[in-house]
Amino acid sequence: MPAGPRSRYRGLPVGLARDAAGAAHATIPARRTPVPDPQATPYFHTIVAGETIEALAASYLGSSASWWMIADANPTAFPAVLQPGTTIVVPTEAAPGRVRRTRSF
């Protein structure tokens, strides 16, 4: 049961842990918050009333399931309660506007 490609736990090893009854359950170890990419230029967003971290992830990152990327980029903010007027960081790739050539001519 590996984590999906958008999961914050992708790439971590899956292990088995036994509960009190001896049944095995898949487990993933705790992960550290990743270090921001020094080449990336973050986008700053000012919260307006009614916005949620999931909606911001859907708008900026293409999937509401990527909410954790915004949460990781803002470790001092509580993601369930976004206060209007607060500015948060939205992570980007190292070159968000760069076009990558995928075929040769």
Secondary structure by P-SEA (a helix, b strand, c coil): cccccccccccbbbbbbbcccbbbbbbbcccccccccccbbbbbbbbcccccaaaaaaaccccccaaaaaaaaccccccccccccbbbbbbbcccccbbbbcccc
